[in-house]
Amino acid sequence: MADPGFLGLDDDPDNPVIITGYRAARGRRLTAAQKEANKLVARERAANEHGFADLKNWRVLTNLRLNARHATALLRALLVLTRTEVSR
């Protein structure tokens, strides 16, 4: 998922690695289907962006050096603690 600033990187319809949504061209409006697709992309992007924001707020990760397995366990624990606190 990427914002519309990355338009053009999603040109291969057989291998969609990057999904950007649609942008209206000059003098041409988006169709209803394109608008709906943009809403779906925006919804998914928002969830991803919130996850990145959480990672940036966890300052404990700044100087941490762990192998991938331990880092994954720590991130999961932090996520559970954060979500538990938010739901209170």
C-alpha positions in Angstrom: 0.0 0.0 0.0 1.4 3.4 -0.9 0.0 6.9 -1.2 -0.7 8.4 -4.6 2.7 10.0 -4.6 4.0 6.6 -5.8 1.8 6.5 -8.8 3.5 4.7 -11.7 5.2 2.1 -9.6 2.0 0.0 -9.7 1.9 -0.3 -13.5 2.3 -4.1 -13.7 -1.2 -5.5 -13.4 0.1 -9.1 -13.4 2.3 -8.5 -10.4 0.9 -5.7 -8.2 3.6 -5.2 -5.6 2.6 -1.6 -4.9 -1.0 -0.6 -4.7 -1.6 3.2 -4.9 -5.2 3.8 -5.8 -6.4 6.1 -8.5 -6.0 9.8 -9.2 -8.2 11.8 -11.5 -6.7 13.2 -14.7 -7.3 16.7 -15.9 -10.8 17.1 -17.1 -11.8 13.6 -16.1 -13.4 12.5 -12.9 -13.0 9.2 -11.2 -15.6 6.6 -11.7 -17.7 5.4 -8.7 -15.7 2.1 -8.7 -12.4 4.0 -8.6 -13.6 6.1 -5.7 -14.6 3.0 -3.9 -11.3 1.4 -4.6 -9.5 4.5 -3.2 -11.6 4.2 0.0 -10.5 0.6 0.5 -6.8 1.5 -0.1 -7.1 4.4 2.3 -8.6 2.2 5.0 -5.7 -0.3 4.7 -3.1 2.4 4.5 -4.5 4.0 7.7 -4.1 0.8 9.6 -0.5 0.5 8.4 0.4 4.1 9.2 -1.0 3.7 12.8 1.3 0.6 13.2 4.3 2.6 12.1 3.3 5.4 14.4 3.2 3.0 17.3 6.7 1.7 16.5 8.1 5.2 16.4 6.6 5.9 19.9 8.3 2.9 21.5 11.6 4.5 22.3 12.8 1.3 23.9 13.5 0.1 20.3 15.9 2.9 19.5 19.1 1.3 20.7 17.9 -2.3 20.9 20.0 -5.0 19.2 18.2 -8.3 19.0 18.0 -11.2 16.7 14.8 -11.3 14.5 13.0 -13.9 16.7 13.5 -12.0 19.9 12.6 -8.7 18.3 9.4 -10.2 17.0 8.5 -11.4 20.4 9.2 -8.0 21.9 7.2 -6.2 19.3 4.2 -8.5 19.9 4.4 -7.9 23.6 4.6 -4.1 23.1 1.6 -4.2 20.8 -0.5 -6.2 23.3 0.4 -3.8 26.1 -0.3 -0.8 23.9 -3.7 -2.2 22.7 -4.6 -3.1 26.3 -3.9 0.4 27.5 -5.8 2.0 24.7 -8.9 -0.2 25.3 -9.1 0.9 29.0 
